[in-house]
């Protein structure tokens, strides 16, 4: 799929049309599902991720950590493999059965012939294997992305932004709602990282929204249970934790379940270790940031903040295929908030959706109310009005993959 193919399908006459139906076995109608995104068109966004971004990442991992000769040979082998056929997990791999259960006939095919979501996820699993993350020995459990995470979290900009929390402490709850939800939304934008401002910056953020269901989101976030599925560590996870504290401390939410990755994934995806690092960073900053950290630590001790690290969080599959335990978590919540681009792709399906497909239609399978906070960094987007898509296309500038636009979407 070439760059812009999905965007070009965004009008009412997009790929297949949102009103089309297919047939389930037995003749029952099912919603139209467009084709999954692949990486087989040279020059396309997905092709560049596979053939340019991933090799570049391997080089950065090498530079950041002095791996031994065996680990470097394994990285060389992975670099060569992603240009050809996808090999299965090692015979001795602890998770071989799990990945084979997630396989949909993809292993043994060319990497660029496999659905983009599956190939991209499997790349990170294979990268962990190459650096010895799973093997007995000195490299076991060593996060290859830790140097990047530490550098970001230790940056002086984070000190300044944490100090700005002091100015929010006495802001009325309703105003704080909007500031904190936008802060969490834009948290992984390098040029907007962790900024909480009720001035022009706030207006700029609102102007960058292509969809805004924030009022519905807050109406769904009741006093029962809220699930938040995290995206990145560091300067994105910090505002997520502040948002969780706001739910528990100011909004009266009874319990928040925070889903993180069980393994280092997608460079900076948050793990339990990253949550603890953020709490320490906030505590060291003192002031309101320190008080937030203290409240969150107490919330963990009282089971008001519960951490989950489910294996399916690293699966190469959409949430439509989630296992029963995860489904029960989401079904029990008054609201599940999905953070970030990867979670959005897994939520609606990593497919060539017409951008006007209703968000409620694409998420109809989900077992409870759900919201998405996401900056646009891939070709998947639903729930936009025809006018919005046309206006974005008229600019002639890319908007789907650059992180310059964002959305807040929700459905009851």
WOZILIN-V372011 format. One record per backbone hydrogen bond with DSSP energy under -1.0 kcal/mol. CO is the residue of the C=O (numbers start at 1). NH is the residue of the N-H. E is the energy in kcal/mol with one decimal. If there is no record, write none. Layout:
co->{CO,CO}
nh->{NH,NH}
e->{E,E}
This chain:
co->{2,4,6,7,11,17,20,22,24,28,30,35,37,41,44,45,46,47,48,48,49,52,53,54,55,56,57,58,59,60,61,65,68,69,70,71,72,73,74,75,76,77,78,80,81,84,86,90,93,95,96,97,98,106,109,110,115,116,117,118,119,120,121,122,123,124,125,126,127,128,129,133,137,139,143,145,146,147,148,149,150,152,156,157,158,159,160,162,163,165,168,172,173,174,175,176,177,178,179,180,181,182,186,189,192,199,200,201,202,203,204,206,208,211,213,214,215,216,217,220,224,224,225,226,227,228,229,231,233,234,236,237,238,239,240,241,242,243,244,245,246,246,247,255,256,257,258,259,265,266,268,270,271,272,273,274,275,276,277,278,279,280,281,286,287,288,289,290,291,292,293,294,295,296,297,298,299,299,300,304,306,308,310,311,312,318,319,323,324,325,326,327,328,335,336,337,338,340,341,342,343,344,345,346,349,350,351,354,355,357,358,359,361,363,369,370,371,372,373,374,376,385,386,387,388,389,390,393,400,405,406,407,408,409,411}
nh->{5,8,9,10,14,20,32,30,27,24,22,352,116,44,48,49,50,51,52,53,54,56,57,58,59,60,61,62,63,64,65,67,72,73,74,75,76,77,78,79,80,81,82,83,84,111,108,93,96,99,100,101,102,109,86,113,119,120,121,122,123,124,125,126,127,128,129,130,131,133,132,141,140,142,146,149,150,151,152,153,154,155,160,161,162,163,164,165,166,168,171,176,177,178,179,180,181,182,183,184,185,186,189,192,195,203,204,205,206,207,208,209,406,408,217,218,219,220,221,222,254,255,334,257,337,259,339,270,236,238,240,241,242,243,244,245,246,247,248,249,250,251,253,226,306,228,308,230,269,268,233,261,275,276,277,278,279,280,281,282,283,284,285,290,291,292,293,294,295,296,297,298,299,300,301,302,304,305,303,256,258,260,313,314,315,321,322,327,328,329,330,331,332,227,371,229,373,344,345,346,347,348,349,319,351,37,353,357,384,383,362,363,364,366,336,411,338,409,340,407,403,389,390,391,392,393,394,396,378,376,210,374,213,372,370}
e->{-2.2,-3.2,-1.0,-2.0,-1.9,-1.5,-1.3,-2.1,-1.9,-3.7,-1.9,-2.3,-3.3,-2.3,-2.4,-1.9,-1.9,-2.7,-2.3,-2.4,-2.2,-1.9,-2.3,-2.2,-1.9,-2.0,-2.6,-2.1,-2.1,-2.0,-1.5,-1.9,-2.3,-2.3,-2.0,-2.1,-2.2,-2.2,-2.1,-2.4,-2.0,-2.5,-2.2,-1.2,-3.0,-2.3,-2.4,-1.8,-1.3,-2.5,-2.4,-1.8,-1.3,-2.2,-3.4,-1.6,-2.6,-2.8,-2.0,-2.4,-2.0,-1.3,-1.7,-2.6,-2.3,-2.0,-1.7,-2.3,-1.7,-2.5,-1.5,-2.2,-1.4,-1.9,-1.4,-2.0,-2.9,-1.9,-1.9,-2.5,-2.2,-1.2,-1.8,-2.2,-2.6,-2.0,-1.3,-1.2,-1.7,-1.0,-1.4,-2.4,-2.5,-1.3,-2.0,-2.9,-2.2,-2.0,-1.8,-2.3,-2.1,-2.6,-2.1,-1.4,-1.5,-1.4,-2.5,-2.3,-2.2,-2.1,-1.3,-1.3,-1.8,-2.4,-2.5,-2.4,-1.7,-1.5,-1.5,-1.9,-1.0,-1.9,-2.8,-2.4,-3.2,-2.5,-2.2,-2.7,-1.6,-2.3,-1.3,-2.5,-2.0,-2.2,-2.3,-2.4,-2.2,-2.3,-2.4,-3.5,-1.9,-2.1,-2.8,-2.5,-2.5,-2.8,-2.7,-2.4,-2.3,-2.9,-3.4,-3.1,-1.9,-2.2,-2.0,-2.2,-2.2,-2.2,-2.2,-2.4,-2.4,-2.3,-1.1,-1.8,-1.8,-2.5,-2.3,-2.3,-2.4,-2.5,-2.5,-2.2,-2.2,-2.2,-1.9,-1.6,-2.5,-1.7,-1.4,-3.1,-3.1,-2.9,-1.8,-1.9,-1.8,-1.9,-2.1,-2.3,-2.7,-1.6,-2.2,-2.6,-1.6,-2.4,-2.8,-3.0,-2.7,-1.4,-2.5,-2.2,-1.9,-2.6,-1.5,-2.4,-2.2,-2.4,-2.2,-2.2,-2.8,-3.2,-2.0,-1.4,-1.2,-1.6,-1.5,-2.2,-3.2,-2.0,-2.6,-2.4,-2.5,-2.2,-2.5,-2.3,-2.3,-2.6,-2.1,-1.2,-1.1,-2.7,-3.0,-2.0,-2.3,-2.9,-1.9}
